[in-house]
Amino acid sequence: MPPVVPPLPDVAGIRSRLRRDRRATFALGVLLTIATCALLAPILSPFDPNAQLDISRLQSQAPSWSHPLGTDPFSRDVLSRLLYGARISLLISFTAVALAMSFGTLIGAVAGYLGGAIDAVLMRLVDAAFSIPTLLLLIVVIALWGEVSTSALTLLIASVGWFTVSRLVRAETLAMRDADFVVAARALGVPAWRVLGQHVLPNVVGPAIIAAALAVGNVILLEAGLSYLGIGVRPPTASWGSIIQDGSERVSDLWWLTLFPGLAILVTVFACNALGDALRDALDPRQLQAAPDDDTPIKAT
């Protein structure tokens, strides 16, 4: 009997549709630009992000030629802090999302494939976690923990971010485990872990990829909110939320401390959402039946 070969996603077709999608091209360009600026922050930053440039007076300065984005109440250059803050915000968001998506995909696939008591226990735990608002849960944990490092904050965000993707992957796995090629693999005596890893997971990661693209923007907002409240990234380390917090008491006077990091958050979150929408359309099963060069989506019957 020939080996069971599961149908794999049409990677070439997905890539072709993403290249033709203007949203995906724009979003990727924006995200790559922001990531490049973050990586090159030591080169692009005109000053040290934590340097108090006018330590005698510690006065804020509006945007000028010497400080294009102004300075904060501690006379630190906002442009430099914005670039270095991008490194922290993006590092936390991408790392937390990668950890959460990996763990959530594993839990959802195991629960959906094995079913029974394991599925019931895991999903009840997920339902219980969903009943607690994420921001409130993080505030309570950080308050009990005390001061947390950037690594600990990343792990905390990841630990509460896998619930949604686990349910998405579980639903896809439930539909996939009765597919002909999965049933044939089990009939041939293929171990469960191999069926799950080689036959089921490659065909259920689509929702996880879409959820990951959308989750990056949500985590950026979550980290900015925690830093704004003073329980996220600790000063003097710069993040977009902490820069806004530095001028929160004098928004009308220090408008640049709210405007520029706020725009950075807005543009990044918008790009992540646009990329998630483009990925959702590219991975749509109805569109996967279309020819790679066909720009007209297939209508559902």
N, C-alpha and C positions, 0 to 999 in steps of 0.2 A: 504494500500500500504506500503510495507517495506521501511525503511529509505534508503536514498541514501548514499552509502558508496563509496567514491572515491578510486581509486587504489593508494596506497602509494608506494614510492620507495622501492626497495628491499635492505634494509639497511644491512641485513646479507650477501647478495651476494656482495655488494659493499665493505664491510669490509673484506670479504674473498679475493677478488681480490687485495685489497690494501696490505694485508699481504703477498701475493705471489709476489707482485711487488717489485723488489729489489730497484728500484729508490725511491719508497715511504718509504721503510724501512730505506734506507740510509739517505734520506732527513729528515725524522722525527728524526732519531738518532742525526744528526748534529744540527738540530734546538733545540732539547731538551737539548743537551749538552751546546749549547751557552746560552740558557735561564737559565739553572741551574747555569752556571758560573756567569751570570748576577745577579741572585737572591742571590747567595752566595758571591757576591763581597766584602761585609764587612769582610768576613772570609778569602777569598782567597787573597785579596789584601795585599801585604807586607807593604804598606805605605798609608797614607792619599793621595787621588788623587790630592789634591790642596796644599799639603805641599811642600814648597821650601826647599829642603834638604840641599842645599849649598847656603844659602842666601847671603853669603859674596861675592861669585864669580859668582853665577848664570850661571855656565858653563854646557854645555851638555856633557854627557858621553855616549860612545858607549856601546852596550850590554856587560854585564859582569856578574860574579857570584852574585854580590850584587844587580845588576839591570839587570835582564835577557833580558829586552827589551830596556834598555838604559834609559836616561833621556832627557827631552826637554830643550829648551833654558832657562827656568825658574827653572831648576834643579828639576823638578817634575818627579816622577817615571812613565814611560810610561805604564808598565804592570798594575799598579793600575788604571791609567786613562783609559786604554783600557777596563778593567773589568767594571768600573763604567760607561764608555761611552756606553757599551753594554746595560746597563739598560736604559739609556736615548734613544738611537736609537731604541731599541726594543719597549719600552713603547710608543714612539711617533708613530711608524709604526703600531703596533697592534691596538692601540686605534683609530688612524685616519682611518685605514682600516675598523674596526668594525663599526664606526659611518657612514662612507661613504657607506659601503655595506648595512647597515640597511636602511638608507634614500633612496639610489638608488633603492633598491628592492621595497620599498614602493611606490615610485614615478612611477617606471616602471610598477608595477602591477596595480596600480590605472589607469594609462593612458591606458594600454592595455585592461583592463576589461571594463572601462566605455566608452572609445572611444569618438568619436564626437569632440566637441569643447574643452573639457578638454584635450583630447589626443593631439589635434593640438597645443594648447597653450603650454603645458608642453614640447612637443618634439621640438617646435620652440625655446624655451628657452634653451634646451639642445644643439641644433644645434648652437645657437649663442655662447654659452659657449665653444663649441668645436673649434670655430674659433680663440680663443685666446690661445696661448701657455701657458701651466700650469706654467712653471717656470717664464715666463715673468709676468704673472698675479700676482703670489705670490711676486715677487720682487717689483712690483708697490705697492701692498697693504701694504707690510711691510715698504716700504719707506715712504708711506703716514702716516702710523700708528705710526711709530717710533719704539722704542724698544719693543719687544714682549716677553712675558714669554713663558715657555715651553708649558703650557696649551693652551695659545692663538695660538702658532704655530701649535699645534696638531689640533685645531679646524679649522684653516685656511687651512691646508692640507686636512682635511676631507671635507671641504666645496667645494673643487674643484676636489674631487676624485670620486664623485658618478655618473658622467655623463655616463661613459661607461657601468656600470652595469645596469643603468636604461634602456638603450636601449636594452641590452641583455634580461632583464626580461620582458620588454614590448613585444619583439618579441615572447618569449615563452608564454606569457599570451594571445596574439592574437591567437595563435594556440590552446591554452587550453580552451578558453572561449566557444568554440563551441563543446567541447567534450560532449559525451552523458550524463555522470554523472553530468556535470555542467548544461546542459540544463534541465535535470530532476530535479535538485535541484531548479532551478529558477521556473520551472513549479509547484513545490510543495509549492511555496511561501516563500522559505528560503530567509531571508534578504541578500541584496547584500554584506554587510560587512562580513557576515558569510560565504557566498559562496566564497568570495575572501580569507578569512583567513583560512578556513578549507578545501576547495576543490581545490583552484587554487594555492595558495602560496606553499604548500608542494610539488607540482609537478613542480614548476618552479625555485626552489632555486638552482638547480644543476649548471647552468651557473654562478650564484652569488658566489657559493662556490669556483669554479675554478678561477673566477676573483679575489676573495679575496686572494687566495694563491699567485697568480702572483703579485697582487698589493702590498703585503707586501715588496717584494724585490724592487719594483719601489719606494715606499715611503722611504725606507732606503736610496736609491740612491738620492732621492730628498732632504731629510733632510741633508745628507752628503754634497750635493752640496751647499745648503743654508748656512750651518755652515762654509763650506770652504770659501764662499764669505763674511763671517762675519755678515750675517743677519739672521742666524738661532739660534741655541743654543748659549746663551751669555756666554762669559768667566766670571769666571774661570771654569764654569760647563763643564765637559768633555763629548764629543760625538765623534764618529769616524771621522766625518768631521772636527771638530775643532782641533783634534789632528794632522791631516794632515796639516791643515792651520798653525799650530804652526811652522812647519818646511818647509813651502812652499818657503821661500826666500833662503833656503840653502839646497836644495834637495840633492845635491851631497855630502855635508858634513854630514847632518843629515838624511841619507837614512832610518834609522829605524823608523823615524816619518811618513814616507810615506808607507814603506813596510808593517809593522804589521797591522795598521788599514786598509790599503788597502786590505790585505789578509782577514781580518775579514769581510769586506764588500763583497768581492768577494765570499767567501765561503757561507755566509748567503744568498746572492741573488741567487747563484747557487742552494742552497738547496730549496729555495722557488719556483724557476722555475721548478725544478725536481718534487717537490711535486705537483705543479699545473698540470704538464703534466700527472703524475700518476692519479690524481683525474679526469682529463679529460677522460682518458682511462677507468677508473673504472665506470664513470657515462655515458659512451657512450651508447645510447639506443640500438645499435646493440649488444653490449656485455652484456647488461642486460638480453637478451633473452637466454644467455648461461647458462648451469648448473654451480653451484658454484665450482665444482671440475674440470671443463673443462678448460684446459689451452689454448685451441685453440680458438682464436676470430672468431666469425661468420663473414663470408665475405658478403659484400653487394651484392645484386642481381640486 
